[in-house]
Amino acid sequence: MNRKPLAYRMRPENIKEVIGQEHLVGPGKILARMVEAKQLASMILFGPPGTGKTSLAMALTKSLGLRMKLMNAVTDKKKDMEIAVEEAKMQGGLVLILDEVHRLDKGKQDFLLPYLENNLITLIGCTTSNPYHAINPAIRSRCHLFELHSLTPANVKEAMQRALNDSDKGYGKETISITDEALDHFAGSANGDLRSALNGLELAVASTPSADDGVIYIDLATAEECMQKKSFSHDKDGDAHYDVLSAFQKSIRGSDVDAALHYLGRLIEAGDLDSIGRRMIVTAYEDIGLANPQAGPRAIAAVEAAERLGFPEARIPLSVAIVELALSPKSNTAYKALDAALSDIRSGRSGEIPAHLKDAHYSGAKKLGRGVEYAYPHNYPGSWVEQQYLPDSLKNRQYYKPKNSGKFEQALGQVYEKTSKNKK
């Protein structure tokens, strides 16, 4: 008999059976309150793969005894949605559970919107993408947004134990002996993806013959074989990838070298050398800057070396650069100074260039007073002479605010103190 996969069979029948997501389904939480009030609103459920978005949508609908239809925004056509609407008209309403809702094209969206407005259709969209980035505002504004979190290893183990004990949908009728180490491996290597863990358990049970005593013995070695392809919570085109990139840069900025290496490892597993290189270089200039000016060129050199080597060797120069970047002193004074100057310019505060700084390399410039009073710094001791460079309207403006971030910027700060004293 062609039995449905274990992960499908073990989907919860009501929200009390939902594992994890206590912030949504726990006592007094929003989805629990919807069920108690018997009032289901359109919503978008978003979060990493395997967190139970579709299962939660189905459990909500079943908890309220509502009619539902499960569809996919990619594979189901507009005609299929027209049929669903006709069913809703006949039945007095319908819950449409729509997987991959971020892929809903304009034609399907325009068709559904009026029925969401009049509540003939209650939409529960499911997606791994951030709805603020990926879902059209017309749909998003008509739905509540609820984020599902990755399951903890304890959550995953609870679900696996339930599958092992369930006589109707799981393996309760089988005699299975599974070691704690095997369970821990299934739960840990799934990386919060319950579907991956249940698929691994199903493979282990199916591929392990019963012993002479009729027991199916599953040990750590079996679990390792069945979870060879460790579930990874993002790929380089997914929304979660940008969360990892953000954590990567912020860990370097925060001087946490261990966290920076951890997120570097996740990016390497995703195979995205381009994004790693871009983030390293911008971090070297944005967050380290004048505190360690050589960090920028060395980051570029490491990225170029990594690109030449390719993975797996590329990890070696990358690791060296990341340790230096994370443990370097930090300064953002240079680009912040430029941003302050740009802010003045964009707000109309630019002013007239002083006459002595204007171009004097043409006939008649002297008659116009261009460059006449310019003092050439190299003709003065220390190659510096006090004179006004900013326009009159900005002559006292100070954009650069040096930090005592390291010897290099401390030296720059001393020069700045001398050269900008007339602005104070």
QUIBELDA-V680994 format. One record per helix or strand of 3 or more residues. SS is the DSSP state (a for helix, b for strand). FROM is the first residue (numbers start at 1). TO is the last residue. Records with the same first field share a line. If there is no record, write none. Layout:
SS->FROM-TO  FROM-TO
This chain:
a->6-9  15-17  22-25  30-37  53-63  78-91  101-103  106-117  131-134  137-140  153-165  180-189  194-207  220-226  239-253  257-270  273-292  294-309  314-327  333-346  355-357  377-379  381-383  392-394  407-419  421-423
b->43-46  68-72  94-99  121-127  144-147  176-178  216-218
